[in-house]
Amino acid sequence: MSRKTVGMINIDPLQTGGILTPEARSALLQWGDGYSICDFCPGTLNEIRTPPIHDFIYGALPEFLGTDHARVTNGAREAKFMVMHAITDKGDSIVLDGSAHYTSFVAAERAGLKIKTVSNSGYPYYKVNPEDYAQIFEETKKDTGKLPTLALLTYPDGNYGNIVDAKHVAKICHEYGIPFLLNGAYAVGRMPISAKKVGADFIVGSGHKSMASSGPVGVLGVSDEHHEKIFEKSEFFKVKELELLGCTARGVTIMTLMASFPHVVGRVNLWDDEVQKAQWFSAQLENLGLKQLGDRPHKHDLMFFEAPNLYEISQRIKDGRYFLYKELKNRNIHGVKPGLTKLFKLSTFSLSRSDLNVVIEAFGDIIKKYA
Ligand SMILES: *Cc1c(COP(=O)(O)O)cnc(C)c1O
């Protein structure tokens, strides 16, 4: 929450999972001075024992991610780039799902990769079919003479909140011998997820998106098979890992991530209720004439709505397309992007049913007011 929106009911998908715990808020003050975590650094961030970064990175974090190894990064995108850069060569191909986040594209571009996508089914469900990965792998081989060197799935995607059967994708990747990266920016810290159970070689998460942290900060989990390549050390500075440029989140961000971590570990166990809340909320908005796109029934708090009735209002009133934002703001609700009326996303994560009721009633009132 910024100072402007503090105290409002926040339904912005970017923000609902990143609100600090009291513990993280106090860490923010305590560790705000630059490089204050480095008082007792033995040479690299991962090895700092006071504060207990070492134990976090070698113990609690990989256990939480279900991986053999883990690191804290400066964000989900930085983690994806590290993997792409470490295990591919320029000119190799990568396969992304058709709902992939822009950061997966730019990370792949920066690593010099050719990008192939598994298309989604388009309006209104935007489904990605795991079987299509095999087809794109074959197509890549036919077009370039070589199988892709990495495949990625966005779990869930950042537009529709769709959950693809990741185990199925992992199985196909393994049949082809292609390492599999799970982008869990909207999963890690919200819902239970284990890279091992899925069969993913790599998993990334976003601290400021889903782990109640100040950003930018992210997490990366790596299977034993790939750890040597990802964590290769410098020839000149023997303790420094190349892909991490020596040290990643060397400041207050990692301290907020660690301070919130016990809470985050606990809250993923409440996921079933989060899903039930999302489904109930979606049904209420649909009763008001909106339509929820993507997976039905929905399996995530991030939801995308189409609102022909709100769009119609925006076409004929003075405030035009900004009316929805303003009307919600007047009702103490933040999170639908200014200017959007026809298609917008929102999130119900960690909001109480009574706050969500306020949101539902607000939509109802606004629609009635302009009827
Ligand atoms: C938010 C988001 C990201 C980016 O996360 P950062 O930690 O800011 O790099 C990547 N992928 C998806 C699907 C996202 O929603």
PDBQT file of the ligand as one rigid body, heavy atoms in Angstrom, charges set to zero:
ROOT
HETATM    1  C1  LIG A 401       4.785 -10.107 -11.348  1.00  0.00    +0.000 C 
HETATM    2  C2  LIG A 401       5.220 -11.208 -12.244  1.00  0.00    +0.000 A 
HETATM    3  C3  LIG A 401       6.563 -11.370 -12.584  1.00  0.00    +0.000 A 
HETATM    4  C4  LIG A 401       7.628 -10.395 -12.195  1.00  0.00    +0.000 C 
HETATM    5  O1  LIG A 401       8.068 -10.544 -10.880  1.00  0.00    +0.000 OA
HETATM    6  P1  LIG A 401       9.315  -9.696 -10.383  1.00  0.00    +0.000 P 
HETATM    7  O2  LIG A 401       9.644 -10.302  -9.070  1.00  0.00    +0.000 OA
HETATM    8  O3  LIG A 401       8.861  -8.266 -10.258  1.00  0.00    +0.000 OA
HETATM    9  O4  LIG A 401      10.398  -9.840 -11.389  1.00  0.00    +0.000 OA
HETATM   10  C5  LIG A 401       6.906 -12.461 -13.345  1.00  0.00    +0.000 A 
HETATM   11  N1  LIG A 401       5.987 -13.338 -13.772  1.00  0.00    +0.000 NA
HETATM   12  C6  LIG A 401       4.691 -13.209 -13.463  1.00  0.00    +0.000 A 
HETATM   13  C7  LIG A 401       3.703 -14.209 -13.948  1.00  0.00    +0.000 C 
HETATM   14  C8  LIG A 401       4.264 -12.138 -12.714  1.00  0.00    +0.000 A 
HETATM   15  O5  LIG A 401       2.957 -11.997 -12.451  1.00  0.00    +0.000 OA
ENDROOT
TORSDOF 0
